[in-house]
Amino acid sequence: MGAMMNGMALHGGVIPYGRTFLVFADYVRPAIRLAALVHSTRDLRLHARLHRAGRRRPNAPAGRTSLTSRCIPNVTVIRPADAAETAEARRSAL
């Protein structure tokens, strides 16, 4: 998913959007890191949404995942805590 989003963003004409569970962040992180590196040379925009742990694993380590994602340059991590922050996060993403 992450590699396809990078390809669509590099081709142009669209802002790709991908969504997966937070527990699969380790699979998509290399593609996000590559997009962040390419962003420094080209204006590359894509949205990868990593949300909740899932129904079967509600206590997955979300803190570690968001911390490692914040370490990647040119990546904005938004982690809302309530309805007001969610509305603002959606507005800033659009």
N, C-alpha and C positions, 0 to 999 in steps of 0.2 A: 504494500500500500504506500509506504513512504517513498520508495523508488519511483512508483508511478506518479505520485504527486510531484516529485522533483522534475520528472520528464515533462509533465504537462506545464509546469511553471516555466521551465526553460524554453519550451516551444512557444509559449506566449498565448495571449488571448483569453486566458482564464486565470482565476485565483483558486487553485485546488483546495478542497476541504476534505479531510479524512478524520474518522472518528473510530476509536477503539477503547477497550477497557484499559484501565491504568495498570493492571497486572501484566499487560503485554507491551509496556513501554520499553522494555529492554530490546524488543525486536525492532521497534521503529526508531529508536534513538540514533543509530548510525546514519539513517537517512536524514533525520532532523539536523544532525551535526554537519552533514555534507551540505545541506541547504543553507545552513548558517555560514559556512565557509564561502560558498558561491555567492551569497548575498553581499559579501564585502566587495566583489568585483562587478556584480550585476544587481539590478533591483529585482530581487526574487522574493515574491510574497506567496506564502501558503499558510493554511490554517490546519494544524493537527490538534484535534481535541481528544484528550485522554481523560476519560470520566470514570467515576466510581469503581469500586473493586469488583462488582458483580453480585449476583444474588447469593451465590454459594460461599463467597469469601468476603464478607463485609469488612473485615479487619485487616486487609492487605496493607503493607507498609507504604502508604501514600506520601508520608513525609520524606522518606529517603528518595523516592522517585522525583518529587518536585525539587529537592535540593540538588540532585545531580543534573536535572534539566536546567536549573538556574545558572549552573556553571558554564554552560555553552554560550559563547558570545553571540550577539545578534539574535537571541531568542528571548521572547517575552513570555513569562510564565504568569498566568492569572489563575489564582485559586480562591474563588469567592466562598464566603462562609454563610451568607444569608441571602434573602431575596433581593435586597437593595444592591448588594455587591454583585449579584448575578446579573441584574439589569444593567449595571454600569459596565461589567465585563462584556456583555453582549454588545452594548453600544460602542465600546472602544474597539471591539473586533470588527464591527461593520465599518 
